[in-house]
């Protein structure tokens, strides 16, 4: 009897150790991905997307020391970070398969999805160079990066300890809708940037529909995010983790609106503002994804 209890304790310990290792790796990859998107935004606004004329090398070299300047460095570092993330995602898949009996059954599938997205992202990255920054490919490049980022966060929050309170109500649905709306708004923002729609609209009245679509998209995305925050504030018995995420989403939303107005008024001429706008938007999306995952877990555990 004592041996049976001891074996069960050892199995539980090994399971949590495997979860801890996988969760730690997932969070590291997620942070690196968020930084990668910020560097990618800087690469675009600094007109460095074609600083390396070839792909996957740069001027035919792994480290183009002779041609190195700020623009070349941005594009080269962007590729380097992407390669490191890709290798890390493959390592996560290998870890999920190796510890498949100690991790949730969905983990290998989720890890495989992450690897697929990062490989597809790499292909799109190559096409952005070979197709000379074609706007639809650039937009898809960011859209895939955001999906990869969201999958990583979903895995991380699914692996994190959580105690359900059974008080989420409709928050799981509303936060999921908010995350979707913010994602679509991010795609519109990428389209505005890749087509230089703001400059075109202000200078020659062209592509104003693209620009105005992004401006109009602020309303539903903001309303849905505010609904999540208000409902969370009005629910005193809500989980502390969900409350923290709701508060952080509110801060991200305020910062994003301020940055959006500033970048518009500055006509995208202040690069740090544009990069910050992209980075905060990704952080807002990630926060809503995390909130949604925990809210759905709360519903499932309380059912």
Helices and strands as residue ranges (DSSP letters): H 2-45, H 70-98, H 107-130, H 135-159, H 171-194, H 197-204, H 208-233, H 240-265, H 271-302
